[in-house]
């Protein structure tokens, strides 16, 4: 019984942290509406249209969670998902965040109007992306591509338009978007080249996107393995860089529990693309 109660307490705590409580967050209490026990607006809202689990409106006011959206035109206001909404004048993006000083006690609201977004043509894509006739957005931030009309979200952080491939919204240099395709996490190719892309944490400050064209890769035999490795008929690569001296014909990965090495060929063992001493 004690173990069951402890499990319920743990699940409740996890739900609070991730905001995934299964209860309906908008509730009518004592004749007035609240969001997760926080009164809406001035605390006297008695008529409410709940649009989804994060947006609602009255005849004159729109809300994200409990907070009023002052700029909104309530008559035309509609929710698109739990982060995007629009009215006839504007497009909105809303989410929450926590500050390190009071992370476990206070959840703050971040609400903004998407500058220059056209409500009439605005639509959601996949994986946090959205667009209108002339702009692309990711999590409420506008970003540039070469051709908005042909932009397409792919897997593993990759995307493309008719001119270029992209990784986390950064162009993949030398790529042909019309033939760009994803091979695996971090690896992609077009008709001429294979590419590796990831985030570079080695420098101070925010991580930067790093993309690399695999010089000399033979696409007909190119194959992505795991742990950052790939091979073709003549080379072995780790995170897009050739592994000097590695024999691609005999190269294979080792079980994760095998000492300090993660791969080997007929002559030597390797760890993160570097040969280990015999």
C-alpha positions as CSV (number, residue, x, y, z in Angstrom):
1,X,0.0,0.0,0.0
2,X,2.8,2.4,0.9
3,X,4.6,1.6,-2.4
4,X,1.3,2.3,-4.3
5,X,0.9,5.7,-2.5
6,X,4.5,6.6,-3.2
7,X,4.0,5.8,-6.9
8,X,1.0,8.0,-7.1
9,X,3.0,10.9,-5.5
10,X,5.8,10.4,-8.0
11,X,3.5,10.4,-10.9
12,X,1.7,13.6,-9.6
13,X,5.1,15.3,-9.2
14,X,6.2,14.4,-12.7
15,X,2.9,15.6,-14.2
16,X,3.4,18.9,-12.4
17,X,6.9,19.4,-13.8
18,X,6.1,18.5,-17.4
19,X,2.6,20.1,-17.5
20,X,1.0,16.8,-18.5
21,X,-1.7,16.5,-15.9
22,X,-4.6,14.6,-17.5
23,X,-7.3,16.8,-15.8
24,X,-9.0,19.4,-17.9
25,X,-7.1,22.6,-16.9
26,X,-10.0,25.0,-17.5
27,X,-12.5,24.5,-14.7
28,X,-15.6,26.4,-13.5
29,X,-15.6,26.9,-9.8
30,X,-18.1,28.8,-7.7
31,X,-19.6,30.2,-10.8
32,X,-16.4,31.6,-12.3
33,X,-13.7,30.1,-14.5
34,X,-10.1,29.3,-13.6
35,X,-7.1,27.7,-15.2
36,X,-5.4,25.2,-12.9
37,X,-6.9,27.0,-9.9
38,X,-5.8,30.4,-11.1
39,X,-8.7,32.8,-11.8
40,X,-9.0,34.1,-15.4
41,X,-8.5,37.8,-15.8
42,X,-10.1,39.8,-13.0
43,X,-11.4,36.6,-11.5
44,X,-15.1,37.2,-12.5
45,X,-15.2,35.4,-15.8
46,X,-18.5,33.4,-15.8
47,X,-19.0,32.8,-19.6
48,X,-16.1,31.0,-21.4
49,X,-15.5,29.2,-24.6
50,X,-12.7,26.7,-24.1
51,X,-10.8,26.3,-27.3
52,X,-8.3,23.7,-26.3
53,X,-6.2,22.9,-23.2
54,X,-4.3,26.2,-23.3
55,X,-6.5,28.8,-25.1
56,X,-10.0,30.1,-24.3
57,X,-12.1,33.2,-24.9
58,X,-15.1,35.1,-23.8
59,X,-17.1,37.4,-26.1
60,X,-14.6,40.2,-25.6
61,X,-11.3,38.7,-24.3
62,X,-9.0,35.8,-25.3
63,X,-6.8,33.9,-22.8
64,X,-3.6,31.8,-22.9
65,X,-3.8,29.7,-19.8
66,X,-5.1,32.2,-17.2
67,X,-3.5,35.3,-18.8
68,X,-5.4,37.7,-21.0
69,X,-4.2,38.3,-24.5
70,X,-4.7,42.0,-24.6
71,X,-4.3,42.5,-28.4
72,X,-6.6,39.8,-29.4
73,X,-9.8,40.2,-31.4
74,X,-12.0,37.8,-29.5
75,X,-14.7,37.5,-32.2
76,X,-12.2,36.0,-34.7
77,X,-9.8,34.4,-32.3
78,X,-9.1,30.7,-32.8
79,X,-6.6,28.3,-31.4
80,X,-4.4,26.4,-33.9
81,X,-2.6,24.1,-31.3
82,X,-1.5,24.5,-27.7
83,X,1.1,27.2,-28.7
84,X,-0.3,29.0,-31.7
85,X,-3.5,31.0,-32.2
86,X,-4.7,33.7,-34.5
87,X,-7.4,36.3,-35.1
88,X,-8.2,38.3,-38.2
89,X,-5.3,40.8,-37.4
90,X,-2.5,38.8,-35.8
91,X,-0.8,35.4,-35.2
92,X,0.2,34.6,-31.6
93,X,2.7,32.2,-30.1
94,X,2.6,31.3,-26.4
95,X,4.5,29.0,-24.1
96,X,5.8,28.9,-20.5
97,X,9.3,28.9,-19.0
98,X,10.9,28.7,-15.7
99,X,13.7,30.9,-14.2
100,X,16.6,29.2,-12.4
101,X,16.0,31.3,-9.3
102,X,12.5,29.9,-8.7
103,X,12.4,27.0,-11.1
104,X,10.3,24.7,-8.9
105,X,7.8,27.2,-7.7
106,X,7.0,29.7,-10.5
107,X,6.0,29.1,-14.1
108,X,6.1,32.2,-16.3
109,X,4.1,32.9,-19.4
110,X,5.8,34.1,-22.7
111,X,3.3,35.5,-25.2
112,X,4.2,37.3,-28.4
113,X,2.7,38.4,-31.6
114,X,4.5,37.0,-34.7
115,X,5.7,40.1,-36.5
116,X,4.7,40.3,-40.1
117,X,2.8,37.0,-40.0
118,X,-0.3,36.9,-42.2
119,X,-3.2,35.3,-40.3
120,X,-5.1,34.3,-43.5
121,X,-2.2,32.2,-44.9
122,X,-0.7,31.0,-41.6
123,X,-0.6,27.3,-41.1
124,X,1.1,24.7,-38.9
125,X,3.7,22.3,-40.3
126,X,5.4,19.6,-38.3
127,X,7.8,19.5,-35.3
128,X,7.2,23.0,-34.1
129,X,7.4,24.6,-37.6
130,X,4.8,27.0,-39.1
131,X,4.6,29.2,-42.1
132,X,2.5,31.8,-43.9
133,X,2.8,32.9,-47.6
134,X,6.1,34.6,-47.1
135,X,7.7,33.6,-43.8
136,X,8.8,30.5,-41.9
137,X,8.7,30.1,-38.1
138,X,10.0,27.7,-35.5
139,X,8.7,27.8,-32.0
140,X,7.5,31.4,-32.7
141,X,10.8,32.6,-34.1
142,X,11.1,33.6,-37.8
143,X,14.0,32.2,-39.8
144,X,15.2,32.6,-43.4
145,X,15.3,30.0,-46.1
146,X,15.9,30.4,-49.8
147,X,12.4,29.4,-50.9
148,X,9.5,29.4,-48.5
149,X,7.0,27.9,-50.9
150,X,8.9,24.6,-51.3
151,X,10.1,24.3,-47.7
152,X,9.6,20.8,-46.3
153,X,10.3,19.4,-42.8
154,X,12.2,16.2,-42.8
155,X,13.4,13.9,-39.9
156,X,16.1,14.3,-37.3
157,X,16.3,18.1,-37.5
158,X,16.7,18.2,-41.2
159,X,14.6,20.1,-43.7
160,X,14.8,21.2,-47.4
161,X,13.6,23.6,-50.0
162,X,14.1,23.4,-53.8
163,X,17.6,25.0,-53.4
164,X,19.2,23.7,-50.2
165,X,19.1,21.3,-47.3
166,X,18.9,22.6,-43.8
167,X,19.9,21.3,-40.3
168,X,18.2,23.0,-37.4
169,X,17.3,25.8,-39.7
170,X,21.0,26.4,-40.8
171,X,21.8,25.8,-44.5
172,X,23.8,22.7,-45.3
173,X,26.5,24.1,-47.5
174,X,26.9,22.7,-51.0
175,X,23.7,20.7,-50.8
176,X,21.0,20.4,-53.5
177,X,17.7,20.8,-51.8
178,X,15.7,19.2,-54.7
179,X,17.5,15.9,-54.1
180,X,18.3,16.2,-50.4
181,X,17.3,13.3,-48.2
182,X,17.9,12.1,-44.7
183,X,19.8,8.9,-44.1
184,X,19.9,8.7,-40.3
185,X,20.3,11.1,-37.3
186,X,23.1,13.6,-38.3
187,X,23.6,12.1,-41.8
188,X,22.0,13.2,-45.1
189,X,22.8,13.1,-48.8
190,X,21.9,14.6,-52.2
191,X,22.7,13.3,-55.7
192,X,26.4,14.2,-55.3
193,X,27.5,14.4,-51.7
194,X,26.9,12.9,-48.3
195,X,26.7,15.3,-45.3
196,X,27.1,15.2,-41.5
197,X,25.4,17.8,-39.2
198,X,25.3,18.3,-35.5
199,X,25.7,20.9,-32.8
200,X,29.1,22.1,-31.8
201,X,29.5,22.6,-28.0
202,X,33.2,23.1,-28.0
203,X,33.1,26.9,-28.1
204,X,31.9,29.1,-25.4
205,X,28.4,30.5,-25.7
206,X,25.4,28.8,-27.3
207,X,26.0,25.7,-29.3
208,X,26.3,26.3,-33.1
209,X,25.2,24.2,-36.0
210,X,28.1,22.4,-37.7
211,X,27.6,20.8,-41.1
212,X,30.2,19.0,-43.0
213,X,30.4,17.6,-46.6
214,X,32.1,14.2,-46.6
215,X,34.8,14.7,-49.2
216,X,35.1,11.7,-51.6
217,X,32.2,9.7,-50.2
218,X,31.0,7.1,-52.6
219,X,27.2,7.3,-52.4
220,X,26.5,4.0,-54.1
221,X,28.1,2.1,-51.2
222,X,27.7,4.7,-48.4
223,X,26.0,3.3,-45.3
224,X,25.4,4.9,-41.9
225,X,26.2,2.7,-38.8
226,X,25.7,3.9,-35.2
227,X,27.7,5.9,-32.7
228,X,28.6,8.5,-35.4
229,X,30.2,6.0,-37.8
230,X,29.5,5.5,-41.5
231,X,31.3,3.6,-44.2
232,X,31.6,3.3,-48.0
233,X,33.6,1.0,-50.2
234,X,36.8,2.8,-49.5
235,X,36.6,4.8,-46.2
236,X,35.3,4.8,-42.7
237,X,33.9,8.0,-41.2
238,X,33.3,9.2,-37.7
239,X,31.1,12.3,-37.4
240,X,31.7,13.1,-41.0
241,X,35.5,12.9,-40.8
242,X,37.6,10.1,-42.4
243,X,39.1,7.7,-39.9
244,X,42.8,7.4,-41.1
245,X,43.9,3.9,-41.9
246,X,40.6,2.2,-41.1
247,X,39.6,-0.7,-43.4
248,X,36.0,-0.3,-44.4
249,X,35.7,-3.9,-45.7
250,X,36.3,-5.4,-42.2
251,X,35.0,-2.5,-40.1
252,X,32.2,-3.2,-37.6
253,X,30.9,-1.9,-34.3
254,X,31.6,-3.6,-31.0
255,X,29.0,-4.3,-28.3
256,X,28.7,-1.3,-26.0
257,X,30.1,-3.3,-23.1
258,X,33.4,-4.1,-24.8
259,X,36.0,-2.3,-22.8
260,X,37.2,1.1,-24.1
261,X,36.7,0.4,-27.8
262,X,33.5,1.0,-29.7
263,X,34.5,-0.4,-33.1
264,X,37.2,-2.5,-34.8
265,X,38.5,-3.7,-38.2
266,X,40.9,-6.5,-39.1
267,X,43.9,-4.6,-37.8
268,X,43.0,-2.4,-34.8
269,X,40.3,-1.2,-32.5
270,X,38.8,2.3,-32.3
271,X,37.1,4.7,-29.9
272,X,35.2,7.6,-31.2
273,X,37.0,7.4,-34.5
274,X,40.5,7.2,-33.1
275,X,42.7,4.1,-33.2
276,X,43.6,2.6,-29.9
277,X,47.1,1.3,-29.1
278,X,47.4,-2.4,-29.5
